[in-house]
Amino acid sequence: MIASKRTFLIWFCGGLAAFAFTLVLHIPLATDAVPGGIAEHQSAPDAASVNEIHAAWMAAGVYGQAHWAMISDLVFIGIYGIGCVLGGLYYRSKSSIALRILGWVALLSGAVFLLTDYGETTAQFVQLVQQRGSDGLAEFASTLRPIKMATWIGAFLAIVTALVAERFSTSDA
């Protein structure tokens, strides 16, 4: 399967726009008691830590905002992840070896990002909806977080590097 450049750019740029929107929704979750906001929830290693964060968000009146922030996360993950996978499919079909390698990096990173971030965010959201932490879900989410972060960055850098390389390429433009 080969994706068009236009299609992948719509999804990729849409994903970046969704990410910016999601960040705005996350701002109120950074409180005095939870200065790291959503990142603290993502990295909370156990139920007790999750419960402390939930209590702090309830006390600050932003518990409902956390629901919307996590829902926006789920939307962002899909748009951005699909954009990276489509970008990978586009670039892996190029004749330039560098673009093909970057395509594979974007494709694999995007796919792993989709799986790990959906896993992490779903585990967080379940705890939020149930209004209680779970040792198993907290450990699962916190274990996936570094993988999710690495693949988010890897896919982003692969796509941006491929776009720049393609722009200056004489054979694959």
BAGU-400682 format. One record per residue: residue number from 1; x, y, z of N, C-alpha, C, O in turn; residue in one letter. Coordinates in steps of 0.05 Angstrom, whole numbers, m for minus. Layout:
<atoms>
{atom NUM {X Y Z} {X Y Z} {X Y Z} {X Y Z} A}
...
</atoms>
This chain:
<atoms>
{atom 1 {17 m24 0} {0 0 0} {18 25 0} {37 27 15} M}
{atom 2 {10 44 m17} {25 69 m18} {5 91 m12} {m17 93 m23} I}
{atom 3 {12 108 7} {m5 131 14} {4 155 m2} {28 157 m9} A}
{atom 4 {m14 173 m8} {m6 197 m22} {6 217 m2} {0 216 22} S}
{atom 5 {23 234 m12} {35 254 5} {13 272 17} {14 279 41} K}
{atom 6 {m6 280 1} {m27 298 10} {m43 284 33} {m48 297 54} R}
{atom 7 {m50 259 30} {m65 245 50} {m49 243 76} {m60 249 98} T}
{atom 8 {m24 235 74} {m9 232 99} {m5 259 113} {m5 260 137} F}
{atom 9 {0 280 97} {4 306 109} {m22 317 123} {m20 330 144} L}
{atom 10 {m45 311 111} {m70 319 124} {m72 305 151} {m78 318 171} I}
{atom 11 {m67 279 152} {m69 264 178} {m47 273 197} {m53 278 221} W}
{atom 12 {m22 276 187} {0 283 205} {m3 311 216} {m1 315 241} F}
{atom 13 {m9 330 199} {m13 357 209} {m38 359 226} {m39 374 246} C}
{atom 14 {m59 344 219} {m83 343 235} {m77 332 263} {m87 341 283} G}
{atom 15 {m59 312 264} {m50 301 289} {m36 321 306} {m39 322 330} G}
{atom 16 {m18 337 293} {m4 358 308} {m23 379 319} {m20 389 341} L}
{atom 17 {m44 386 303} {m64 406 312} {m80 394 335} {m86 408 354} A}
{atom 18 {m87 368 333} {m102 355 355} {m85 354 380} {m95 357 402} A}
{atom 19 {m58 350 376} {m40 350 399} {m40 377 413} {m41 379 438} F}
{atom 20 {m39 399 397} {m40 426 409} {m66 430 424} {m65 442 446} A}
{atom 21 {m88 422 413} {m114 424 426} {m114 408 452} {m124 418 473} F}
{atom 22 {m103 384 451} {m102 367 475} {m85 380 497} {m92 379 520} T}
{atom 23 {m63 392 489} {m46 405 509} {m61 428 523} {m58 432 547} L}
{atom 24 {m77 442 508} {m93 464 520} {m113 452 541} {m116 464 562} V}
{atom 25 {m125 429 534} {m143 417 553} {m128 406 578} {m140 402 599} L}
{atom 26 {m103 400 575} {m87 389 597} {m78 411 617} {m71 405 640} H}
{atom 27 {m77 435 608} {m66 457 625} {m79 458 652} {m64 460 672} I}
{atom 28 {m105 458 655} {m117 460 682} {m111 437 700} {m114 439 724} P}
{atom 29 {m101 414 689} {m95 391 706} {m68 394 721} {m62 378 739} L}
{atom 30 {m53 413 713} {m28 419 728} {m35 438 750} {m38 462 747} A}
{atom 31 {m38 427 774} {m46 442 798} {m23 443 817} {m2 430 813} T}
{atom 32 {m27 457 839} {m6 458 860} {0 430 871} {23 423 875} D}
{atom 33 {m21 414 874} {m17 387 885} {m8 367 864} {4 347 871} A}
{atom 34 {m13 373 839} {m5 355 816} {9 373 795} {m3 377 774} V}
{atom 35 {33 382 801} {46 401 783} {52 390 755} {54 405 735} P}
{atom 36 {55 364 753} {60 351 727} {35 345 711} {37 336 689} G}
{atom 37 {12 351 723} {m14 347 709} {m17 318 699} {m12 299 714} G}
{atom 38 {m25 316 674} {m31 290 663} {m6 272 662} {m9 247 665} I}
{atom 39 {17 283 660} {42 267 659} {45 252 685} {56 230 686} A}
{atom 40 {37 264 707} {39 250 733} {20 226 734} {26 205 745} E}
{atom 41 {m4 230 722} {m23 208 721} {m12 186 704} {m15 162 710} H}
{atom 42 {0 193 681} {11 173 663} {34 157 676} {36 133 671} Q}
{atom 43 {49 169 693} {72 156 705} {67 146 733} {85 135 746} S}
{atom 44 {42 149 743} {36 139 770} {39 109 771} {27 95 755} A}
{atom 45 {56 99 789} {63 71 789} {43 52 803} {45 28 799} P}
{atom 46 {24 64 818} {6 46 833} {m20 60 839} {m23 84 833} D}
{atom 47 {m39 45 850} {m66 55 855} {m65 78 875} {m80 98 871} A}
{atom 48 {m49 77 895} {m48 98 915} {m40 125 903} {m51 145 909} A}
{atom 49 {m20 124 885} {m12 149 871} {m34 160 853} {m39 184 853} S}
{atom 50 {m48 142 839} {m70 150 822} {m92 162 839} {m104 183 832} V}
{atom 51 {m98 150 862} {m119 160 879} {m112 187 891} {m130 204 894} N}
{atom 52 {m87 192 897} {m79 218 906} {m83 240 885} {m92 262 890} E}
{atom 53 {m76 233 860} {m80 252 838} {m109 257 834} {m117 280 831} I}
{atom 54 {m126 236 834} {m155 240 831} {m166 258 853} {m182 276 848} H}
{atom 55 {m158 254 878} {m167 270 900} {m159 299 897} {m174 317 902} A}
{atom 56 {m134 303 888} {m125 331 883} {m140 344 861} {m147 368 863} A}
{atom 57 {m146 329 840} {m162 341 818} {m190 347 827} {m202 367 819} W}
{atom 58 {m202 329 843} {m229 335 853} {m229 360 871} {m246 377 868} M}
{atom 59 {m209 362 888} {m207 385 906} {m203 411 890} {m213 432 898} A}
{atom 60 {m189 409 868} {m184 433 851} {m207 438 832} {m208 458 818} A}
{atom 61 {m227 420 831} {m250 424 813} {m244 418 784} {m258 429 766} G}
{atom 62 {m224 402 778} {m217 397 750} {m220 367 742} {m210 358 722} V}
{atom 63 {m233 352 759} {m236 323 754} {m251 319 728} {m244 302 712} Y}
{atom 64 {m272 334 723} {m287 332 698} {m270 340 674} {m273 328 652} G}
{atom 65 {m253 360 678} {m235 368 656} {m216 345 649} {m208 342 626} Q}
{atom 66 {m208 329 668} {m191 306 663} {m204 287 643} {m191 275 626} A}
{atom 67 {m230 283 646} {m245 266 627} {m242 276 599} {m235 261 580} H}
{atom 68 {m247 302 595} {m246 314 568} {m217 313 558} {m212 308 534} W}
{atom 69 {m198 318 575} {m170 317 567} {m162 289 557} {m148 287 537} A}
{atom 70 {m171 269 571} {m164 241 562} {m179 233 537} {m169 218 521} M}
{atom 71 {m204 242 534} {m219 237 510} {m205 250 486} {m202 238 465} I}
{atom 72 {m195 275 490} {m181 288 468} {m155 273 462} {m146 273 440} S}
{atom 73 {m142 262 483} {m118 246 479} {m124 222 460} {m109 217 442} D}
{atom 74 {m147 209 465} {m154 186 449} {m158 194 420} {m151 179 401} L}
{atom 75 {m170 217 415} {m174 227 388} {m147 234 375} {m141 226 353} V}
{atom 76 {m130 249 390} {m104 256 380} {m87 232 372} {m75 231 351} F}
{atom 77 {m87 212 390} {m71 188 385} {m77 176 358} {m59 169 342} I}
{atom 78 {m103 173 352} {m111 161 327} {m103 178 303} {m92 167 284} G}
{atom 79 {m108 204 304} {m102 221 281} {m71 222 276} {m62 217 254} I}
{atom 80 {m56 227 297} {m27 229 294} {m15 202 286} {2 201 268} Y}
{atom 81 {m23 181 300} {m12 154 294} {m18 146 265} {0 136 252} G}
{atom 82 {m42 150 256} {m49 144 228} {m32 161 209} {m22 151 189} I}
{atom 83 {m29 186 216} {m12 204 199} {17 194 197} {29 194 175} G}
{atom 84 {28 184 219} {55 173 219} {57 147 202} {76 143 187} C}
{atom 85 {37 130 206} {37 105 190} {34 111 161} {49 100 144} V}
{atom 86 {16 129 154} {13 137 125} {38 150 114} {46 145 91} L}
{atom 87 {51 167 131} {76 179 122} {98 158 118} {114 160 99} G}
{atom 88 {98 138 136} {117 116 132} {112 101 107} {131 94 92} G}
{atom 89 {87 95 101} {80 81 76} {88 97 52} {98 86 32} L}
{atom 90 {84 123 53} {92 141 31} {122 140 26} {131 136 4} Y}
{atom 91 {137 144 48} {166 146 44} {180 120 40} {201 119 27} Y}
{atom 92 {169 98 49} {182 72 44} {180 64 15} {194 45 7} R}
{atom 93 {163 77 0} {160 70 m29} {178 87 m47} {178 83 m71} S}
{atom 94 {194 105 m35} {212 122 m51} {237 107 m60} {244 86 m48} K}
{atom 95 {250 117 m80} {274 103 m90} {299 110 m73} {318 94 m72} S}
{atom 96 {299 132 m60} {321 140 m43} {322 121 m18} {302 118 m4} S}
{atom 97 {345 110 m14} {348 92 9} {344 106 35} {332 95 54} I}
{atom 98 {353 131 37} {349 147 62} {319 151 67} {310 149 90} A}
{atom 99 {304 158 46} {275 162 50} {261 136 56} {242 136 72} L}
{atom 100 {270 114 45} {258 88 51} {263 81 81} {245 71 94} R}
{atom 101 {287 85 90} {294 80 118} {277 98 136} {265 88 156} I}
{atom 102 {275 123 130} {259 141 146} {229 133 145} {215 135 165} L}
{atom 103 {221 123 122} {194 113 120} {188 90 138} {168 88 152} G}
{atom 104 {207 71 139} {204 48 157} {204 57 186} {189 46 202} W}
{atom 105 {222 76 193} {223 86 221} {196 99 228} {185 93 249} V}
{atom 106 {185 115 210} {159 128 215} {137 108 217} {120 110 235} A}
{atom 107 {137 89 199} {116 68 199} {116 52 224} {96 48 238} L}
{atom 108 {139 41 231} {141 24 255} {137 41 281} {123 32 299} L}
{atom 109 {149 64 282} {145 81 306} {116 90 309} {105 89 331} S}
{atom 110 {103 97 286} {75 105 287} {57 82 296} {39 86 312} G}
{atom 111 {63 58 287} {46 34 295} {50 28 324} {31 23 339} A}
{atom 112 {75 29 334} {80 23 362} {69 45 379} {58 40 401} V}
{atom 113 {71 70 370} {59 93 384} {29 88 388} {18 92 410} F}
{atom 114 {15 81 366} {m14 76 368} {m20 55 389} {m38 60 406} L}
{atom 115 {m6 33 389} {m12 12 408} {m6 20 437} {m22 16 455} L}
{atom 116 {18 32 441} {26 38 468} {10 61 480} {3 61 503} T}
{atom 117 {5 82 464} {m9 105 475} {m38 99 479} {m50 108 498} D}
{atom 118 {m50 83 461} {m78 75 466} {m79 57 491} {m98 60 507} Y}
{atom 119 {m60 40 495} {m59 23 519} {m56 40 544} {m71 36 563} G}
{atom 120 {m38 58 543} {m33 75 567} {m57 93 573} {m66 94 596} E}
{atom 121 {m68 106 553} {m90 124 557} {m116 109 565} {m131 119 582} T}
{atom 122 {m120 86 553} {m143 70 561} {m141 62 590} {m161 63 605} T}
{atom 123 {m118 53 599} {m114 46 627} {m118 69 645} {m130 66 667} A}
{atom 124 {m110 93 637} {m114 117 653} {m144 124 654} {m155 130 676} Q}
{atom 125 {m157 122 631} {m185 130 629} {m203 112 646} {m222 121 659} F}
{atom 126 {m197 86 645} {m212 67 661} {m211 75 691} {m231 75 705} V}
{atom 127 {m187 81 700} {m183 89 728} {m198 115 734} {m210 118 756} Q}
{atom 128 {m197 133 715} {m211 159 719} {m241 155 721} {m254 166 738} L}
{atom 129 {m252 140 702} {m281 135 702} {m290 119 727} {m312 125 738} V}
{atom 130 {m274 100 735} {m281 85 759} {m276 101 785} {m285 92 807} Q}
{atom 131 {m263 123 783} {m257 141 805} {m240 126 826} {m243 131 850} Q}
{atom 132 {m223 108 817} {m205 95 835} {m181 83 820} {m184 75 797} R}
{atom 133 {m159 84 832} {m135 73 820} {m135 42 821} {m149 30 837} G}
{atom 134 {m119 31 803} {m115 2 802} {m85 m2 799} {m72 9 781} S}
{atom 135 {m74 m19 817} {m46 m25 815} {m38 m35 788} {m18 m27 776} D}
{atom 136 {m54 m54 777} {m47 m66 751} {m49 m46 729} {m31 m45 712} G}
{atom 137 {m70 m30 728} {m73 m10 706} {m52 12 709} {m42 21 688} L}
{atom 138 {m47 21 733} {m26 42 737} {1 32 728} {16 46 715} A}
{atom 139 {8 7 736} {34 m4 728} {35 m7 698} {55 m2 685} E}
{atom 140 {13 m17 686} {12 m20 657} {17 7 642} {33 8 624} F}
{atom 141 {2 27 651} {4 54 638} {32 65 642} {44 76 623} A}
{atom 142 {43 63 666} {69 75 671} {92 60 657} {112 71 651} S}
{atom 143 {87 34 652} {107 18 637} {107 26 607} {128 26 594} T}
{atom 144 {83 32 597} {81 39 568} {90 67 562} {98 73 540} L}
{atom 145 {89 85 582} {95 113 578} {122 118 564} {123 133 544} R}
{atom 146 {144 107 573} {170 113 560} {171 103 531} {183 115 514} P}
{atom 147 {158 80 526} {157 70 499} {141 88 481} {149 95 459} I}
{atom 148 {118 97 492} {101 116 477} {116 141 471} {114 152 448} K}
{atom 149 {130 152 490} {145 177 487} {167 174 465} {170 191 448} M}
{atom 150 {182 152 467} {203 147 448} {192 144 419} {204 155 400} A}
{atom 151 {170 130 416} {159 126 389} {146 151 379} {146 156 355} T}
{atom 152 {134 167 396} {123 193 388} {145 210 376} {142 221 354} W}
{atom 153 {167 212 390} {190 228 381} {202 216 356} {209 231 337} I}
{atom 154 {206 190 356} {218 177 333} {202 181 307} {214 186 286} G}
{atom 155 {176 177 309} {159 181 286} {160 210 276} {161 216 253} A}
{atom 156 {158 229 295} {158 257 289} {184 265 274} {184 277 253} F}
{atom 157 {207 257 286} {233 263 274} {236 250 247} {248 262 228} L}
{atom 158 {227 225 244} {229 211 218} {213 226 197} {223 230 174} A}
{atom 159 {189 234 203} {172 248 183} {184 275 176} {186 282 153} I}
{atom 160 {192 291 196} {203 317 191} {229 315 175} {234 330 156} V}
{atom 161 {246 296 183} {271 292 168} {266 284 139} {279 293 121} T}
{atom 162 {247 266 136} {240 257 108} {229 280 92} {236 283 68} A}
{atom 163 {212 297 104} {202 320 89} {224 339 80} {224 348 58} L}
{atom 164 {243 344 98} {266 361 92} {284 348 70} {291 361 51} V}
{atom 165 {290 322 74} {307 308 55} {294 307 28} {307 310 7} A}
{atom 166 {268 302 27} {254 301 2} {254 328 m12} {256 329 m37} E}
{atom 167 {251 349 3} {251 376 m8} {277 382 m22} {278 396 m43} R}
{atom 168 {300 372 m11} {326 378 m22} {336 356 m40} {358 358 m51} F}
{atom 169 {321 336 m44} {329 313 m60} {325 320 m90} {306 334 m97} S}
{atom 170 {343 310 m106} {341 315 m135} {328 291 m150} {318 294 m172} T}
{atom 171 {328 267 m137} {318 244 m151} {290 235 m142} {277 221 m157} S}
{atom 172 {281 243 m119} {255 233 m109} {235 255 m102} {217 250 m87} D}
{atom 173 {238 278 m113} {221 300 m106} {193 298 m116} {177 316 m111} A}
</atoms>
